[in-house]
Amino acid sequence: MGDPSALFSLAGKVAVVTGAARGIGASIAERFATQGALAILADRTPNVEATARQIAASGGRTDWLAFDVTDSAAVDAAAAEVLRRHSRIDILVANAGMSYELPAIEHTDQAWRSVMSVNLDGVFYCVRAFAKPMLAARAGTIVATSSIAGVKAVRPELHVGYDVSKAAVAHLCRMLGVEWAKAGVRVNAIGPGYTDTDTLAEVGKSRPEVMNTWLGDIPAGRLMSRTEIANTVAFLVSDAASGITGQLVLVDGGYSAA
Ligand SMILES: NC(=O)c1ccc[n+]([C@@H]2O[C@H](COP(=O)([O-])OP(=O)(O)OC[C@H]3O[C@@H](n4cnc5c(N)ncnc54)[C@H](O)[C@@H]3O)[C@@H](O)[C@H]2O)c1
C-alpha cells in the first residue's frame, strides 16, 4: 500500500485559487502552499499580490494573477498565462463569490444579474478555461465553492439569488464530475457553513442577534474556521480523494443535517 500520507501530498502541483486575496480563498491557497503545491492566487483586486507575498514569506511557493471572473476573455487569457508561466495546471479552486442581503421582491434585474454573473457565470468560465489543459493531459482536479445556502433555506438573512447561484454551482459540479469521470478530471463542490471570515465578524459586531440565530442553528455551536474549509478542499484535490467526483461536501458543523 505504501506510505498513505503521500496520498495527501500536493508536492509539485500547480494550483489556481480564485477569490484568493482574502478570506476562505486565501486560506485554501495557504494550505496548498504548505502542502507543497505552487499556489497561484487569483482575484480581481490587486491586493492579491500582497496575500501571495505573505504566504511566500512563510515558506510557500506562490504566484498571483489579477482578473475578473465575470470576464470570460480575461479568464481564458489567465488560463493561457498560467500555462505560459508554469507549463501545466493540476488544480483549480473556483472560489470567488459575492453575497448581499435583499428580499426577493426587491431584486432588480441588475441585482439578480450581478450575483449570477460572479457566483455562477464566473465559476463556469473558470472551470471551462482551466479544465481544457487538464482534459488534454487527462489529469486534474477542480473544486468550486458552493454553500450550505445551496442546499438549505438559511435564515434569518435574505439573498435568494445567492442561494440559487450556490445550488447551481453544486449541480454544475455534479454534471461535470460525471461528464469528465472517464477523462481523468474530478470535479467537486465544497459547501462551507457559516465561516469565521471578516465579513461574518462584522455581522457579529453590528447585528449580534443574527449571529446568535446562526450559532443556535449550528449543532456544533460555533462558526467553521477557514482552516477547516481549506483542509477539506486540500483533501478533495489530493490523490487520497481519487474516488470522489461530482459531490457536494458540506463543512458546516452539522447545520445542514439538523
Ligand atoms: N464566509 C462564509 O461564511 C461563507 C459560507 C459559505 C460559502 N462561502 C463562499 O466562499 C467563498 C469565499 O467567501 P469569503 O467569505 O472568503 O468571501 P470574501 O468576500 O472574503 O472573499 C471573496 C474574494 O473574491 C473576490 N472576488 C469577488 N468577485 C470577484 C470577481 N468578479 N472576480 C475575481 N475575484 C472576485 C473578492 O475580491 C474577494 O477577495 C465565496 O464563494 C462565498 O460565497 C462563504
The ligand as an SDF file (V2000), in Angstrom:
LIG
                    3D

 44 48  0  0  0  0  0  0  0  0999 V2000
  -17.8640   33.2540    4.6470 N   0  0  0  0  0  0  0  0  0  0  0  0
  -18.7950   32.3130    4.7300 C   0  0  0  0  0  0  0  0  0  0  0  0
  -19.3640   32.0780    5.8080 O   0  0  0  0  0  0  0  0  0  0  0  0
  -19.1670   31.5010    3.5130 C   0  0  0  0  0  0  0  0  0  0  0  0
  -20.1080   30.4740    3.6710 C   0  0  0  0  0  0  0  0  0  0  0  0
  -20.4510   29.7010    2.5610 C   0  0  0  0  0  0  0  0  0  0  0  0
  -19.8640   29.9560    1.3270 C   0  0  0  0  0  0  0  0  0  0  0  0
  -18.9760   30.9790    1.2060 N   0  0  0  0  0  0  0  0  0  0  0  0
  -18.3880   31.1830   -0.1130 C   0  0  0  0  0  0  0  0  0  0  0  0
  -16.9900   31.0530   -0.0050 O   0  0  0  0  0  0  0  0  0  0  0  0
  -16.3430   31.8800   -0.9780 C   0  0  0  0  0  0  0  0  0  0  0  0
  -15.3670   32.8000   -0.2870 C   0  0  0  0  0  0  0  0  0  0  0  0
  -16.0740   33.5350    0.7040 O   0  0  0  0  0  0  0  0  0  0  0  0
  -15.3540   34.5760    1.6770 P   0  0  0  0  0  0  0  0  0  0  0  0
  -16.2350   34.7030    2.8530 O   0  0  0  0  0  0  0  0  0  0  0  0
  -13.9440   34.2270    1.8240 O   0  0  0  0  0  0  0  0  0  0  0  0
  -15.5470   35.9040    0.7760 O   0  0  0  0  0  0  0  0  0  0  0  0
  -14.6990   37.2550    0.7410 P   0  0  0  0  0  0  0  0  0  0  0  0
  -15.6510   38.3050    0.3040 O   0  0  0  0  0  0  0  0  0  0  0  0
  -13.9200   37.4580    1.9940 O   0  0  0  0  0  0  0  0  0  0  0  0
  -13.6490   36.9670   -0.4390 O   0  0  0  0  0  0  0  0  0  0  0  0
  -14.1010   36.8010   -1.7440 C   0  0  0  0  0  0  0  0  0  0  0  0
  -12.9670   37.1710   -2.6830 C   0  0  0  0  0  0  0  0  0  0  0  0
  -13.4620   37.0130   -4.0190 O   0  0  0  0  0  0  0  0  0  0  0  0
  -13.0340   38.1220   -4.7880 C   0  0  0  0  0  0  0  0  0  0  0  0
  -13.9640   38.3520   -5.8880 N   0  0  0  0  0  0  0  0  0  0  0  0
  -15.2630   38.7600   -5.7980 C   0  0  0  0  0  0  0  0  0  0  0  0
  -15.7600   38.9310   -7.0140 N   0  0  0  0  0  0  0  0  0  0  0  0
  -14.7730   38.6260   -7.9050 C   0  0  0  0  0  0  0  0  0  0  0  0
  -14.6950   38.6390   -9.3150 C   0  0  0  0  0  0  0  0  0  0  0  0
  -15.7310   39.0220  -10.0760 N   0  0  0  0  0  0  0  0  0  0  0  0
  -13.5360   38.2340   -9.8940 N   0  0  0  0  0  0  0  0  0  0  0  0
  -12.4650   37.8750   -9.1440 C   0  0  0  0  0  0  0  0  0  0  0  0
  -12.4800   37.8710   -7.8050 N   0  0  0  0  0  0  0  0  0  0  0  0
  -13.6200   38.2410   -7.1860 C   0  0  0  0  0  0  0  0  0  0  0  0
  -13.0230   39.2920   -3.8210 C   0  0  0  0  0  0  0  0  0  0  0  0
  -12.1900   40.3570   -4.2760 O   0  0  0  0  0  0  0  0  0  0  0  0
  -12.5220   38.6460   -2.5390 C   0  0  0  0  0  0  0  0  0  0  0  0
  -11.1160   38.7190   -2.4080 O   0  0  0  0  0  0  0  0  0  0  0  0
  -17.4640   32.6210   -1.7050 C   0  0  0  0  0  0  0  0  0  0  0  0
  -17.7960   31.9210   -2.9010 O   0  0  0  0  0  0  0  0  0  0  0  0
  -18.5990   32.5660   -0.7110 C   0  0  0  0  0  0  0  0  0  0  0  0
  -19.8600   32.6740   -1.3240 O   0  0  0  0  0  0  0  0  0  0  0  0
  -18.6080   31.7540    2.2710 C   0  0  0  0  0  0  0  0  0  0  0  0
  1  2  1  0
  2  3  2  0
  2  4  1  0
  4  5  1  0
  4 44  2  0
  5  6  2  0
  6  7  1  0
  7  8  2  0
  8  9  1  0
  8 44  1  0
  9 10  1  0
  9 42  1  0
 10 11  1  0
 11 12  1  0
 11 40  1  0
 12 13  1  0
 13 14  1  0
 14 15  2  0
 14 16  1  0
 14 17  1  0
 17 18  1  0
 18 19  2  0
 18 20  1  0
 18 21  1  0
 21 22  1  0
 22 23  1  0
 23 24  1  0
 23 38  1  0
 24 25  1  0
 25 26  1  0
 25 36  1  0
 26 27  1  0
 26 35  1  0
 27 28  2  0
 28 29  1  0
 29 30  1  0
 29 35  2  0
 30 31  1  0
 30 32  2  0
 32 33  1  0
 33 34  2  0
 34 35  1  0
 36 37  1  0
 36 38  1  0
 38 39  1  0
 40 41  1  0
 40 42  1  0
 42 43  1  0
M  CHG  2   8   1  16  -1
M  END
$$$$
